[in-house]
């Protein structure tokens, strides 16, 4: 059967040629694929890529940068890809007509952004990459890898430039550290002085606190004294008002008295003239009484008239005496009341003057305190202490300053008001003691003269006129005794004339005293009114004084409170200055150490390179694969042998015998021998040509040949089994099985990257084991793993051959067991 099978093949030239052609199907399939995929990354310089350089350049730290031009020149020099520098329009047109696989755009601010590292918002250097994935996806992925390489190189160059500038700035920073250390030393010394000043400030504030306490006590005492003074001034003002009213009433009474005295003087003058006429008449009467009886009636009438006039005069003089005595008593009481007024006014003037001087001193003192607190605020603001302590000290100082200002304003207002009060008090005119004595004496003389005149009229004049009237009446009645009466009348007239003369003298003196009294009472009334006005102003000033002293007391209280807080703040300031001195010392030490550390840094190009590219990948590959084709060889060789086996079944019948079989075993062996020879030749040809023409590097060439043979036999056994059992349907099953093996055998991508359902099929696919074994023989050299896969493939061969052998046994029995044995033609 075997000889007959081969004889049939060699006799059928078409069959022989077809089988010879089938021997090259695996190499055509696998070889062409490997050739096309052998080293695509070795020809990247043929991949056209458009480069659009829009960079405008920039000036960074005085250095002109044109990073876009530098990057373009570097791309053209390295020739990693087939870079073409074109315009934006040319790039767009090339992408549209599929001339370029990708476009690299360098934006206009590429160089400018390189200088934004130290800015608040630094901008990254951007390279715009536009792949044309529709032309070829793998081409876009290759471009992506290339652009990543470009990005890394640009990063390295820019980082190198940044590092160089950074180390220059670090050197400057070292100088700054040294200057900072020197400054910290000065700060430490200044902190020491500040500490001493703070202690002195604290001592001064303690003294100021004592002074403020004394000032506060004095202000309270002054406030109480001013209250008492105000009360006394109010009482004095009331008394001055009453004095003014009394002086005005006395003046009115004195004026009436003066008018009465004037009337009495006129009546006395007339009376003296009448008495003189009376005396002349009586003399004439005496001499011519006897001869002038006719005049007796007239004489009697005149006597009666004189007597009536004297009665009226007596009554007027009585009233005058009483009024003058009342005036004298009022003037005496007034003078006695005014006796203590000069001393009171003098004390008042001295007190107001003292208050004015004290208010001026308080104003000056509080002004000094305000100026001192203002200077203190400036000193605190200039202190280099923590902001919280400074804020507390400033707030306390401002409170003290506000209290001192309020105190100063109150003291200034007090000083102004007391000055006005002092001026008004100084203007008060107090009657002199001599004038008051004269006024009192004049009033007494007036009262005495009026009393004397009244007494003389009552005791002398009135009796005379009464007698005269009685005598004239008797004379008229008893003319006979007229001579004697005339003589007595003449005597009475003489006495009357003498008394009237004395009365005229007394009335003249009374008139003079009354005029003096009216004038004095007028001056007294004016002085009393001025005193009342002065007392009113004094009362107003004292009220202002009390209010000002109240403000002064409040201000001194605030001043005392502020000085207490300022004392506490100054203590904290002293503690803070100690901390500041310690911190400045530490700062000086640390800055000095930092300056020394920076001085030890000596940057070179190696340093810049280290900063720009700190991580270097040290690739040490295990089981090195030379190129892309070598990595794909296990997959494509397995696939070529599988396709070669499928094609054999199309040309060569693996069931129909060349002659009538004598048994199932010979029938099976005749068909299997042809497949075995074809498989052997296919495996030898494909490995040999791949080695000779593509130059594949392997770990063990013999192992590769053996594995190719085993793989070929595995695929042949599987194909023979399915086609023998199912004929054309079997071929379809084999095609489906081929597709499943190509997708699940992990020949291209790692197993973990393919879909999970295909991962589940992986261990059931024969090509999985052929690919794993080829990788071991070609790349890894792991022959333990190699022989494990060989064993799996051998098991598949044995199982498939046993199934096929059993089927031929059954088929032989079915077709030929009941017929005579004879040779048949195929």
ZAMARGU-4260 file (C-alpha; in steps of 0.2 Angstrom, whole numbers, plus 5000, padded with zeros to 4 digits):
<rodrens>
0) 5000/5000/5000 | 5014/5012/5004 | 5023/5008/4988 | 5007/5009/4978 | 5003/5026/4986
5) 5020/5034/4981 | 5020/5025/4964 | 5004/5034/4960 | 5011/5050/4965 | 5026/5049/4955
10) 5017/5043/4940 | 5004/5058/4941 | 5015/5073/4936 | 5002/5085/4941 | 5000/5077/4958
15) 5019/5077/4960 | 5021/5095/4955 | 5007/5100/4966 | 5015/5092/4981 | 5031/5100/4977
20) 5023/5117/4977 | 5014/5113/4993 | 5031/5110/5001 | 5034/5129/4999 | 5017/5135/5006
25) 5024/5136/5024 | 5039/5146/5018 | 5029/5157/5007 | 5017/5161/5021 | 5028/5162/5036
30) 5043/5169/5026 | 5034/5183/5018 | 5026/5188/5034 | 5042/5187/5043 | 5051/5197/5030
35) 5038/5211/5030 | 5038/5211/5049 | 5057/5207/5051 | 5063/5225/5057 | 5051/5239/5054
40) 5059/5249/5068 | 5075/5249/5058 | 5067/5259/5044 | 5058/5273/5054 | 5068/5285/5044
45) 5057/5281/5030 | 5041/5286/5039 | 5036/5304/5033 | 5032/5316/5047 | 5027/5335/5045
50) 5036/5347/5057 | 5028/5364/5059 | 5039/5376/5068 | 5029/5392/5074 | 5041/5396/5088
55) 5045/5415/5089 | 5059/5414/5101 | 5061/5423/5117 | 5074/5432/5128 | 5076/5424/5145
60) 5088/5431/5158 | 5096/5442/5144 | 5099/5426/5133 | 5091/5424/5117 | 5082/5407/5115
65) 5076/5399/5099 | 5071/5382/5106 | 5060/5379/5091 | 5074/5380/5079 | 5085/5370/5090
70) 5072/5356/5091 | 5069/5356/5073 | 5088/5355/5068 | 5090/5341/5081 | 5075/5331/5073
75) 5083/5333/5056 | 5100/5328/5062 | 5095/5312/5071 | 5083/5306/5057 | 5073/5295/5069
80) 5059/5298/5057 | 5058/5306/5040 | 5055/5323/5046 | 5049/5337/5034 | 5049/5355/5040
85) 5034/5362/5031 | 5021/5377/5034 | 5005/5375/5042 | 4995/5374/5026 | 5007/5361/5018
90) 5005/5350/5034 | 4986/5351/5033 | 4987/5347/5015 | 4999/5332/5017 | 4988/5325/5031
95) 4973/5326/5020 | 4981/5318/5005 | 4989/5304/5016 | 5007/5311/5013 | 5011/5312/5031
100) 5007/5300/5045 | 5008/5313/5058 | 5011/5332/5061 | 5022/5339/5075 | 5018/5357/5079
105) 5030/5368/5089 | 5019/5383/5096 | 5024/5401/5095 | 5027/5403/5114 | 5038/5387/5115
110) 5054/5397/5119 | 5044/5410/5130 | 5037/5397/5141 | 5054/5390/5145 | 5057/5406/5155
115) 5042/5405/5166 | 5049/5393/5178 | 5051/5405/5192 | 5035/5415/5189 | 5019/5414/5199
120) 5010/5404/5185 | 5024/5394/5175 | 5018/5388/5158 | 5024/5371/5152 | 5033/5369/5135
125) 5020/5361/5124 | 5023/5351/5108 | 5007/5347/5098 | 5006/5330/5091 | 4993/5326/5078
130) 4993/5307/5071 | 4984/5302/5055 | 4978/5286/5063 | 4966/5282/5048 | 4981/5279/5037
135) 4989/5267/5048 | 4986/5264/5067 | 5003/5256/5070 | 5011/5271/5062 | 5003/5283/5074
140) 5008/5272/5088 | 5026/5272/5082 | 5025/5291/5081 | 5018/5292/5098 | 5034/5282/5104
145) 5045/5294/5094 | 5036/5310/5101 | 5038/5303/5119 | 5057/5301/5115 | 5057/5319/5109
150) 5048/5325/5124 | 5061/5316/5135 | 5076/5324/5126 | 5068/5342/5126 | 5064/5340/5145
155) 5082/5335/5147 | 5089/5350/5138 | 5077/5362/5147 | 5080/5354/5164 | 5099/5356/5161
160) 5096/5374/5157 | 5085/5376/5172 | 5098/5367/5183 | 5112/5378/5177 | 5102/5394/5182
165) 5096/5386/5198 | 5114/5382/5204 | 5119/5400/5199 | 5104/5406/5210 | 5110/5394/5224
170) 5127/5402/5224 | 5119/5419/5225 | 5108/5412/5239 | 5124/5407/5248 | 5129/5425/5247
175) 5112/5430/5253 | 5113/5418/5268 | 5130/5426/5273 | 5122/5443/5272 | 5107/5437/5281
180) 5119/5430/5295 | 5127/5446/5296 | 5111/5455/5297 | 5105/5442/5310 | 5120/5447/5320
185) 5116/5465/5319 | 5098/5460/5324 | 5104/5451/5339 | 5114/5466/5344 | 5099/5477/5341
190) 5088/5465/5351 | 5100/5467/5365 | 5099/5486/5365 | 5080/5484/5362 | 5079/5473/5378
195) 5089/5487/5388 | 5077/5500/5381 | 5062/5490/5385 | 5068/5488/5403 | 5071/5506/5404
200) 5054/5509/5396 | 5046/5498/5409 | 5055/5508/5423 | 5049/5524/5415 | 5031/5517/5414
205) 5031/5512/5432 | 5037/5530/5437 | 5023/5537/5425 | 5011/5525/5433 | 5015/5533/5450
210) 5014/5550/5443 | 4997/5546/5435 | 4991/5539/5451 | 4996/5556/5460 | 4989/5566/5446
215) 4973/5556/5448 | 4972/5559/5467 | 4975/5577/5464 | 4962/5578/5451 | 4949/5570/5462
220) 4954/5582/5476 | 4953/5597/5464 | 4936/5591/5458 | 4930/5590/5476 | 4937/5608/5480
225) 4930/5615/5464 | 4913/5608/5469 | 4914/5617/5486 | 4920/5632/5478 | 4906/5632/5466
230) 4894/5630/5480 | 4902/5645/5490 | 4902/5655/5474 | 4883/5651/5472 | 4880/5657/5490
235) 4891/5673/5487 | 4882/5676/5471 | 4865/5675/5480 | 4871/5687/5493 | 4878/5699/5480
240) 4861/5699/5472 | 4853/5703/5489 | 4866/5716/5492 | 4863/5724/5475 | 4844/5724/5479
245) 4847/5732/5496 | 4859/5745/5489 | 4846/5749/5476 | 4832/5751/5489 | 4844/5761/5500
250) 4849/5772/5485 | 4830/5775/5482 | 4827/5780/5500 | 4842/5791/5501 | 4836/5800/5485
255) 4819/5802/5494 | 4828/5808/5509 | 4838/5820/5499 | 4823/5827/5491 | 4814/5829/5508
260) 4830/5838/5515 | 4830/5849/5500 | 4811/5853/5503 | 4815/5856/5521 | 4830/5867/5517
265) 4819/5877/5506 | 4805/5879/5519 | 4819/5883/5532 | 4825/5897/5521 | 4807/5903/5519
270) 4805/5901/5537 | 4821/5911/5541 | 4815/5925/5529 | 4798/5925/5538 | 4806/5925/5555
275) 4817/5939/5550 | 4802/5948/5544 | 4794/5943/5560 | 4808/5951/5570 | 4807/5966/5559
280) 4789/5967/5562 | 4790/5964/5580 | 4803/5978/5581 | 4792/5989/5571 | 4778/5983/5582
285) 4787/5987/5598 | 4791/6004/5591 | 4775/6008/5583 | 4763/5997/5592 | 4756/6011/5600
290) 4754/6021/5584 | 4749/6006/5573 | 4734/5998/5581 | 4727/5994/5564 | 4741/5981/5561
295) 4737/5971/5576 | 4724/5960/5566 | 4738/5957/5552 | 4750/5953/5565 | 4738/5940/5573
300) 4735/5932/5557 | 4754/5932/5553 | 4757/5924/5570 | 4744/5911/5567 | 4751/5907/5550
305) 4769/5905/5557 | 4762/5894/5571 | 4754/5883/5558 | 4770/5883/5547 | 4780/5878/5562
310) 4768/5864/5566 | 4770/5857/5548 | 4789/5860/5549 | 4789/5850/5565 | 4779/5836/5558
315) 4791/5835/5542 | 4806/5836/5553 | 4799/5821/5563 | 4797/5811/5548 | 4814/5816/5542
320) 4822/5812/5558 | 4814/5794/5558 | 4819/5792/5539 | 4837/5798/5542 | 4839/5786/5557
325) 4833/5771/5546 | 4845/5776/5533 | 4859/5777/5545 | 4854/5760/5553 | 4853/5753/5535
330) 4870/5760/5530 | 4878/5754/5546 | 4872/5736/5543 | 4877/5738/5525 | 4894/5744/5529
335) 4896/5730/5543 | 4890/5717/5530 | 4903/5723/5517 | 4917/5723/5529 | 4921/5704/5526
340) 4918/5706/5507 | 4936/5712/5503 | 4944/5697/5512 | 4932/5684/5503 | 4935/5692/5486
345) 4954/5692/5489 | 4953/5674/5494 | 4942/5670/5479 | 4955/5679/5467 | 4969/5669/5475
350) 4960/5653/5473 | 4955/5656/5455 | 4973/5661/5451 | 4979/5645/5460 | 4967/5635/5450
355) 4972/5643/5434 | 4990/5640/5437 | 4987/5622/5442 | 4976/5619/5426 | 4990/5626/5416
360) 5002/5614/5424 | 4990/5600/5421 | 4988/5605/5403 | 5007/5605/5401 | 5009/5589/5410
365) 4995/5580/5400 | 5002/5587/5384 | 5019/5580/5388 | 5011/5563/5392 | 5002/5564/5375
370) 5018/5568/5366 | 5027/5554/5375 | 5014/5541/5371 | 5014/5547/5353 | 5033/5545/5353
375) 5031/5528/5361 | 5019/5522/5348 | 5032/5526/5335 | 5045/5517/5344 | 5033/5502/5346
380) 5029/5502/5328 | 5047/5501/5323 | 5051/5486/5335 | 5054/5470/5326 | 5043/5459/5337
385) 5029/5447/5334 | 5014/5456/5327 | 5002/5450/5341 | 5013/5458/5354 | 5016/5474/5344
390) 4997/5475/5341 | 4994/5473/5360 | 5007/5487/5364 | 5000/5498/5351 | 4982/5496/5357
395) 4988/5500/5375 | 4998/5515/5370 | 4984/5522/5359 | 4972/5520/5374 | 4985/5529/5385
400) 4987/5542/5371 | 4968/5544/5370 | 4966/5546/5389 | 4981/5559/5389 | 4973/5568/5375
405) 4956/5569/5383 | 4965/5574/5400 | 4975/5587/5390 | 4959/5594/5381 | 4950/5595/5398
410) 4964/5603/5407 | 4966/5616/5392 | 4947/5619/5393 | 4949/5621/5412 | 4964/5633/5410
415) 4954/5643/5398 | 4939/5645/5409 | 4949/5648/5425 | 4959/5662/5415 | 4942/5670/5411
420) 4936/5668/5428 | 4952/5675/5435 | 4950/5690/5424 | 4932/5693/5429 | 4936/5691/5448
425) 4951/5703/5446 | 4939/5716/5439 | 4927/5715/5454 | 4928/5732/5463 | 4926/5731/5482
430) 4922/5747/5491 | 4937/5753/5502 | 4935/5754/5521 | 4938/5773/5521 | 4923/5776/5509
435) 4912/5764/5519 | 4917/5773/5535 | 4913/5790/5528 | 4897/5783/5521 | 4892/5777/5539
440) 4898/5794/5547 | 4888/5804/5534 | 4873/5794/5537 | 4875/5796/5556 | 4877/5815/5554
445) 4862/5816/5543 | 4852/5807/5556 | 4859/5817/5570 | 4856/5834/5561 | 4838/5829/5557
450) 4836/5824/5575 | 4843/5840/5582 | 4833/5850/5570 | 4817/5841/5575 | 4821/5843/5593
455) 4825/5862/5591 | 4809/5865/5581 | 4799/5854/5594 | 4807/5862/5609 | 4811/5880/5604
460) 4802/5885/5588 | 4786/5877/5591 | 4784/5884/5609 | 4789/5901/5602 | 4776/5901/5588
465) 4763/5895/5600 | 4767/5908/5612 | 4767/5921/5598 | 4750/5915/5592 | 4743/5916/5609
470) 4751/5933/5612 | 4744/5940/5596 | 4728/5933/5600 | 4728/5940/5617 | 4735/5956/5609
475) 4721/5957/5599 | 4710/5953/5613 | 4719/5964/5626 | 4727/5977/5616 | 4731/5986/5631
480) 4744/5974/5636 | 4751/5973/5618 | 4766/5983/5622 | 4772/5970/5634 | 4767/5956/5623
485) 4776/5965/5608 | 4792/5965/5618 | 4790/5947/5622 | 4786/5944/5604 | 4801/5953/5598
490) 4811/5943/5610 | 4803/5927/5604 | 4806/5933/5586 | 4824/5935/5590 | 4825/5918/5597
495) 4816/5911/5582 | 4827/5919/5570 | 4842/5912/5579 | 4835/5895/5580 | 4830/5896/5561
500) 4848/5901/5557 | 4854/5885/5567 | 4841/5875/5558 | 4847/5882/5541 | 4865/5877/5545
505) 4860/5859/5551 | 4849/5857/5535 | 4864/5863/5525 | 4875/5850/5533 | 4861/5837/5531
510) 4860/5841/5512 | 4879/5839/5510 | 4878/5822/5519 | 4863/5817/5510 | 4871/5820/5493
515) 4886/5810/5499 | 4875/5796/5504 | 4866/5796/5487 | 4882/5796/5478 | 4890/5782/5489
520) 4874/5772/5488 | 4874/5774/5469 | 4892/5768/5468 | 4888/5754/5480 | 4873/5749/5469
525) 4884/5749/5453 | 4898/5739/5463 | 4885/5727/5469 | 4878/5724/5451 | 4896/5722/5445
530) 4899/5710/5459 | 4883/5701/5454 | 4889/5700/5436 | 4906/5694/5442 | 4898/5682/5453
535) 4888/5675/5439 | 4903/5673/5428 | 4912/5666/5442 | 4898/5654/5445 | 4898/5649/5426
540) 4917/5647/5427 | 4916/5637/5442 | 4903/5625/5434 | 4915/5624/5419 | 4929/5621/5431
545) 4919/5607/5440 | 4915/5599/5423 | 4933/5601/5417 | 4940/5593/5433 | 4927/5579/5430
550) 4934/5576/5413 | 4952/5578/5420 | 4948/5565/5433 | 4941/5553/5420 | 4956/5556/5409
555) 4968/5553/5424 | 4958/5537/5428 | 4960/5531/5410 | 4978/5537/5410 | 4981/5527/5426
560) 4973/5511/5418 | 4982/5514/5402 | 4999/5515/5411 | 4995/5499/5420 | 4992/5490/5404
565) 5007/5498/5396 | 5017/5492/5411 | 5011/5474/5407 | 5014/5477/5389 | 5032/5483/5392
570) 5035/5468/5403 | 5029/5457/5388 | 5040/5468/5377 | 5055/5464/5388 | 5052/5446/5387
575) 5049/5446/5369 | 5065/5456/5365 | 5074/5442/5375 | 5066/5429/5364 | 5070/5440/5349
580) 5088/5441/5354 | 5089/5422/5356 | 5080/5419/5339 | 5092/5431/5331 | 5106/5422/5338
585) 5099/5405/5331 | 5095/5413/5315 | 5113/5420/5313 | 5120/5402/5317 | 5108/5393/5305
590) 5111/5406/5291 | 5130/5404/5293 | 5129/5385/5292 | 5118/5387/5277 | 5130/5399/5269
595) 5144/5386/5272 | 5134/5372/5265 | 5130/5382/5249 | 5148/5387/5247 | 5152/5368/5247
600) 5141/5366/5232 | 5152/5366/5215 | 5140/5363/5201 | 5148/5356/5184 | 5140/5350/5168
605) 5139/5333/5176 | 5129/5341/5190 | 5117/5349/5177 | 5116/5333/5167 | 5112/5324/5184
610) 5098/5336/5188 | 5091/5336/5170 | 5091/5317/5169 | 5092/5310/5187 | 5086/5293/5182
615) 5095/5282/5169 | 5087/5266/5164 | 5100/5252/5164 | 5092/5239/5153 | 5098/5222/5155
620) 5087/5211/5145 | 5084/5193/5149 | 5083/5181/5133 | 5087/5195/5121 | 5077/5196/5105
625) 5086/5203/5091 | 5072/5212/5081 | 5054/5212/5078 | 5054/5198/5066 | 5063/5186/5078
630) 5050/5189/5091 | 5036/5185/5078 | 5045/5170/5071 | 5037/5157/5082 | 5020/5163/5078
635) 5022/5165/5059 | 5032/5148/5057 | 5018/5139/5067 | 5005/5147/5056 | 5014/5143/5040
640) 5015/5125/5045 | 4997/5124/5049 | 4992/5132/5032 | 5004/5120/5023 | 4995/5105/5031
645) 4978/5112/5026 | 4983/5115/5008 | 4990/5096/5007 | 4972/5090/5010 | 4966/5100/4995
650) 4978/5092/4983 | 4981/5075/4990 | 4966/5063/4995 | 4970/5057/5013 | 4957/5043/5012
655) 4954/5036/4995 | 4967/5022/4993 | 4979/5020/4978 | 4974/5002/4977 | 4962/4991/4986
660) 4969/4990/5004 | 4972/4973/5011 | 4969/4979/5028 | 4965/4995/5038 | 4983/4997/5045
665) 4991/4997/5028 | 4978/5009/5021 | 4982/5020/5036 | 5001/5019/5034 | 5000/5023/5016
670) 4991/5039/5018 | 5001/5044/5034 | 5018/5041/5026 | 5014/5054/5012 | 5009/5066/5025
675) 5024/5063/5036 | 5036/5065/5021 | 5027/5081/5016 | 5028/5088/5034 | 5046/5083/5036
680) 5051/5093/5020 | 5040/5108/5024 | 5048/5110/5041 | 5065/5108/5035 | 5062/5120/5020
685) 5054/5134/5031 | 5067/5133/5045 | 5082/5133/5033 | 5076/5147/5022 | 5072/5158/5037
690) 5089/5155/5044 | 5098/5157/5027 | 5088/5172/5020 | 5082/5182/5035 | 5097/5177/5046
695) 5087/5173/5062 | 5097/5170/5078 | 5092/5155/5088 | 5097/5147/5104 | 5098/5129/5097
700) 5095/5127/5078 | 5093/5108/5080 | 5080/5111/5092 | 5071/5122/5080 | 5072/5109/5066
705) 5065/5096/5078 | 5051/5107/5084 | 5046/5112/5067 | 5045/5094/5062 | 5034/5090/5078
710) 5023/5105/5075 | 5021/5100/5057 | 5016/5082/5062 | 5004/5089/5075 | 4995/5100/5063
715) 4995/5085/5050 | 4988/5073/5062 | 4974/5085/5067 | 4970/5089/5049 | 4971/5071/5044
720) 4959/5066/5058 | 4946/5079/5055 | 4946/5077/5036 | 4947/5058/5037 | 4932/5058/5048
725) 4921/5072/5041 | 4929/5075/5023 | 4925/5093/5018 | 4916/5097/5034 | 4932/5092/5042
730) 4941/5105/5032 | 4929/5118/5038 | 4932/5113/5056 | 4951/5114/5053 | 4949/5132/5046
735) 4938/5137/5061 | 4951/5129/5073 | 4965/5138/5064 | 4957/5155/5067 | 4954/5150/5085
740) 4972/5146/5087 | 4978/5162/5078 | 4968/5172/5090 | 4971/5163/5107 | 4989/5157/5106
745) 4996/5173/5112 | 5008/5174/5097 | 5007/5193/5095 | 5001/5201/5111 | 5003/5194/5129
750) 4990/5182/5134 | 4984/5194/5148 | 4980/5207/5135 | 4968/5197/5124 | 4949/5195/5128
755) 4946/5183/5143 | 4936/5170/5133 | 4950/5168/5121 | 4962/5166/5136 | 4951/5152/5142
760) 4954/5143/5125 | 4973/5146/5125 | 4978/5130/5134 | 4967/5119/5123 | 4975/5126/5106
765) 4990/5116/5099 | 4998/5131/5092 | 5000/5138/5110 | 5012/5124/5113 | 5021/5126/5097
770) 5024/5145/5099 | 5030/5142/5117 | 5042/5129/5112 | 5048/5139/5097 | 5051/5154/5109
775) 5061/5142/5121 | 5072/5136/5106 | 5074/5153/5098 | 5075/5166/5112 | 5075/5160/5130
780) 5084/5143/5129 | 5073/5136/5142 | 5074/5118/5136 | 5065/5111/5151 | 5050/5121/5146
785) 5054/5116/5128 | 5052/5097/5131 | 5036/5100/5141 | 5028/5108/5126 | 5036/5094/5115
790) 5028/5081/5126 | 5011/5090/5124 | 5012/5090/5105 | 5018/5072/5105 | 5002/5067/5115
795) 4991/5076/5103 | 5000/5067/5088 | 4997/5050/5096 | 4979/5054/5100 | 4975/5060/5083
800) 4984/5046/5074 | 4975/5033/5085 | 4958/5040/5081 | 4963/5041/5063 | 4970/5023/5063
805) 4954/5016/5072 | 4943/5025/5059 | 4953/5017/5045 | 4950/5000/5053 | 4932/5003/5054
810) 4931/5010/5036 | 4941/4995/5030 | 4928/4983/5038 | 4914/4993/5031 | 4920/4994/5013
815) 4931/4979/5010 | 4929/4965/5023 | 4915/4957/5012 | 4923/4958/4995 | 4937/4948/4987
820) 4954/4955/4988 | 4960/4963/4972 | 4970/4979/4967 | 4960/4994/4962 | 4964/5010/4954
825) 4963/5026/4963
</rodrens>
